[in-house]
Amino acid sequence: MDRIIYTAMTGANAAQHRQSVLSNNLANVSTNGFRAELSTYRAVPLRGEGATTRVFALEATAGQRDAPGPSMRTGRDLDAMPQQSSWFAVQGLDGGEAYTRNGSFEVSPQGVLQTSNGLPLLSDGGSPITVPENAVVSLGSDGTISAQSAGQPPTTLGRIKLATPTEQDRLKRGDDGLFRPVSGGQLPSDTNARMDVGVLEGSNVNAVETMVGMIQTARQFEQQMRMLQTAESDDRSAAKLLSLEG
């Protein structure tokens, strides 16, 4: 069997993986605070007996695009956008601390301040924030949370944990869409971090660029499939020639 089919197969698998990454990015073009996932091809020489003449193609995830998305002013008291490269700390579904740029907050029926997808927002002390019943919540630019009940003066409930990753401890996207430090620990609270209230950060996915990438990747996949068909045709022709009696 012609070994070209293995080379073409790895190219097709790499193109298929890139297509799934691009499709996920395009599906989240309207998701608040979404970071576009980056991908790249990687050439891997096949090691074995003899000369290294064949190279396989692999698709590798290169992290995410860190550029902030567009800011959208909503005027809503519970909408916020971290400034510069800071992130909100939330409690993931696994119970651990994770980070997001989605600043659309709401108060749950149990009185817990949470994101729009139901994740509890964490204070700089690392615990969820509880809001008194029927209280009006307001946010400060430094992450301070205040609540005011009817006929009562406003009280401070705490401060939202804002964390800023460093070059030595960058964030990596998890399977749940949340981000966590590469080191596996927790980022410290950044007391100098600030946020804009009444503003949401949009997705940093470029829809046109992503669609062009999907078209290009689809053509690459078709080329790999044609290589497989060519290898099959050559194999049949070779078998026919070998079956002829002289």
Buried (B, 14 or more C-beta within 10 A) or exposed (E): EBEBBBBBBBBBBBBBBBBBBBEBBBEBBEBBBBBBBBBEBEEEEEEEEEEEEBEBBBBEBEBBBEEBBEEEEBEBEBBBBBBEBBBBBBBBEEEEBBBBBBBBBBBEEEBBBBBBEEBBBBBBEEEBBBBBEEBEBBBBEEBEBBBBEEEEEEEEBBBBBBBBBEEEBBBBBBEEBBBBBEEEEBBEBBEEBBBBBBBBBBBBBBEEEBEEBBEBBBEBBEEBBEBBEBBEEEBEEEEEEEEEEE
